[in-house]
Structure formats: structure tokens, C-alpha cells
């Protein structure tokens, strides 16, 4: 068996979601760094509002945006890809159903990106939603809005915005069944609690 080449998974920015009643007034996704022996990957880049925060978080991780070799967008809503332009040397990956620009690598099924890193479709929030499954010291899933907040996990409810509640729950349950740690789209990372 090929050994995983993942060195570390770290949250650069925790996602946020600000609601005023039923309306979302501000949203920015989590931004996750996956360090590997082959290079550094970023999953989602947040909204344009977090640009300065993201550059600073990368500096703390001893990286500049041009050092990042790959950006995976869980989907192409602006709150998840608003700082993509920072990463001028990166290869970009998104699901074909998100109608990504021409320079993107488009996927439609499960893809092994590197040993220990797989990208899987996790539709429900939108048809082209994908999540990144990482085997490192623990099993991580960076899942965008397939599981947007810890509350979705605790209450076992689908994302508020979805194209199919049934499909969204199926994706969410799959993520929960596999992960030790979930990095949600709009919240801090959290651990999955297993019943003994």
C-alpha cells in the first residue's frame, strides 16, 4: 500500500456565516491548507472580504500565495472562491457541473489527487459540490457546504440552502461516517463523536 504523503492539515481561516433573521448578511468559507511532500494545496479561498486575512494566515504558515501548487474549490459560489486570483501559480480543480472556467481541471467522479488525498462528489447543496478526503494522522474531510456548520452535524439537518435535501443528507452522512475531523464550509473544524 502506498503511504500517504500528507504532512499536515491545518485550518488557515474558519468559515463564517452571519444571519440577520432568515437572511444571510455575510458569508465566507473556511480556507484549509494541506501540506504534502509534493507541494501545498488550498481548499476553498473564502470571500473577497477575507483577502488580507488570508494573505496574513499564509504568512504565518510560512507561505506566499504563489507557493501554493493547487486550489480545490468545493463549489464555485463566490464565498468559496473569492480569493482564487491570489494563487497565480496554482492548478485549479472543481466539478464540471459548476461550469468552471477553461483553465480549471474539471472532475465528474472520484479522483485520487495524491496518495492520501481523494476528491469525491458530495452533491446536495449544489449539484457540483465536492469534498476533499484526507488520510493523515487522522481522517479529515474538507467539505465546503456539504456540511456547512457544526450545528448541521449536531442537529442532523441538511444545509439550509440545497438543491435536494435527500441528496444533501446522503452526502452529509457519508462524510460523517468516514471522518474523524470535519472542516465545514462555515465553521471551525470539529471532531466526529463515535458511539462506543
HUZI-V60845 format. One record per pair of residues at least 24 apart in sequence whose ideal C-beta (glycine too) atoms are under 7 Angstrom apart, sorted by sequence separation. I is the first residue (numbers start at 1). GAP is how many residues later the second one is. If there is no record, write none. Layout:
I:GAP / I:GAP
This chain:
76:24 / 122:24 / 9:25 / 146:25 / 147:25 / 42:26 / 45:26 / 93:26 / 95:26 / 146:26 / 8:27 / 40:27 / 6:28 / 7:28 / 33:28 / 40:28 / 41:28 / 147:28 / 7:29 / 40:29 / 41:29 / 42:29 / 43:29 / 44:29 / 54:29 / 146:29 / 153:29 / 6:30 / 7:30 / 39:30 / 44:30 / 97:30 / 98:30 / 5:31 / 39:31 / 41:31 / 43:31 / 47:31 / 97:31 / 5:32 / 47:32 / 51:32 / 54:32 / 96:32 / 143:32 / 5:33 / 13:33 / 50:33 / 95:33 / 48:34 / 124:34 / 125:34 / 141:34 / 150:34 / 47:35 / 48:35 / 95:35 / 124:35 / 147:35 / 149:35 / 44:36 / 45:36 / 46:36 / 125:36 / 127:36 / 148:36 / 13:37 / 45:37 / 46:37 / 125:37 / 126:37 / 141:37 / 147:37 / 148:37 / 149:37 / 150:37 / 45:38 / 124:38 / 141:38 / 148:38 / 149:38 / 45:39 / 124:39 / 139:39 / 140:39 / 143:39 / 13:40 / 124:40 / 139:40 / 143:40 / 145:40 / 150:40 / 13:41 / 45:41 / 139:41 / 140:41 / 141:41 / 142:41 / 143:41 / 144:41 / 12:42 / 138:42 / 143:42 / 124:43 / 125:43 / 138:43 / 140:43 / 13:44 / 123:44 / 124:44 / 131:44 / 12:45 / 42:45 / 133:45 / 12:46 / 124:46 / 72:47 / 124:47 / 123:48 / 12:49 / 122:49 / 29:50 / 75:50 / 10:51 / 28:51 / 29:51 / 75:51 / 27:52 / 122:52 / 75:53 / 122:53 / 75:54 / 74:55 / 74:56 / 74:57 / 72:60 / 80:64 / 74:69 / 75:69 / 74:70 / 75:70 / 74:71 / 38:76 / 36:78 / 34:83 / 43:89 / 43:99 / 34:100 / 44:100 / 5:109 / 5:110 / 6:110 / 32:110 / 4:111 / 5:111 / 6:111 / 74:111 / 3:112 / 4:112 / 2:113 / 29:115 / 9:125 / 9:127 / 6:128 / 8:128 / 6:129 / 6:130 / 4:131 / 9:131 / 4:132 / 17:132 / 32:151 / 30:153 / 30:154 / 30:155 / 29:156 / 29:157 / 27:159 / 15:169 / 17:169 / 15:170 / 16:170 / 15:171 / 11:172 / 15:172 / 14:173 / 14:174 / 11:178
